[in-house]
Amino acid sequence: MKLGIDPAAIHALAAWFRDHGRPYHFRRHPTPYSVWILEVMSQQTQIARAEERHRRWLERFPDIRTLAAAGEEEVLREWEGLGYYSRARNIHRAACQVMDAGGEMPTTRDGLLSLPGIGAYTAASIASIVHGEPVAAVDANVRRVLRRVFAAPDLADGRIETLLAGAFEHEPAGVINEALMELGEQLCRKTRPRCLECPLAEGCLACRSGRTELERQKPGSGRTRLSIAVACLRCRGRYLVEEAPQGELWAGLWRFPCRIIGQEEDPEAVVRQLGAERGLRLGSLQPLGGKYTGGHTRYSIHLLPYCGSARRALRAGGAGDWIDPREDGGRTFPTLFRRLLEALPVKDRKD
Ligand code: SF4
């Protein structure tokens, strides 16, 4: 059996999906807009969490018109916690572009690719699931399944698309694309795939040879570790936050003054320097308890926060704002900094 050739395998896969596909709300009435938002969100987080955020997003921005009419800050705010904020900015830009062009999203993969932030995978998902276009949506799950089925760790996306084009002659492209994604999540997982339950097991070369670990490792897939000293500086019960400038990590979002540090650098000394650069005189500093680590697209990030009181000795104001951690004033913070904000001690206004 070969997936691209044997119709029986394709029908078995589609039947498995109809029986075992999870009843997510977005599957009930897929629209180009809802599939688009869901696909971008599911690139950021697990599908169950994406479903919850997707539901919330549609309540806030039920259609493209509402989304385009919203301000970017509002859109970023709704995206908070999902990370990779350029994706939210692109969604907003694309919605504005669609409204400028009359309010209808393109219906083909190629047309969808003309919108900012919509790449090959998202365009193919929308075009196949909503419009039935026979195009393959290749994500990490689909890639893993196909590479195992053909025992080919280097199977390229172009070859996968060709193989799936054959499959789409036997079952709708949207069904097969979603079925493969779901199979990759439920059964053909990275570790310990559940081959006994898999509809493709009979012809799967990796399963038959017992070598399901043969996935190719991407060169350079390890993320660079970054340690960042963070100054949580308090004055009269308020903390200094700043908007990250363009070209820096988290551009356009809010965070505490911070700096990437080298292995040899003392984070407390860096925090003192950050305060001095802002014209602040600092009292004693304390490391903030807790672990603040997380991922970015290219980095594994480790925050080293220090808290302390500050006096505005040299100049008042500066580029940032002093905020009460319980009232962020609608600012959008990266997830790690949001956690930090919530962990800060709230002192009275004399401090
Ligand atoms: S048989 Fe096993 S390895 Fe092959 S596609 Fe199914 S779950 Fe993956």
Boltz pocket constraint, residues with backbone or C-beta under 6 A from the ligand:
constraints:
  - pocket:
      binder: B
      contacts: [[A, 145], [A, 148], [A, 149], [A, 183], [A, 187], [A, 188], [A, 189], [A, 193], [A, 194], [A, 195], [A, 196], [A, 198], [A, 199], [A, 200], [A, 201], [A, 202], [A, 204], [A, 205], [A, 206], [A, 207], [A, 212]]
      max_distance: 6.0
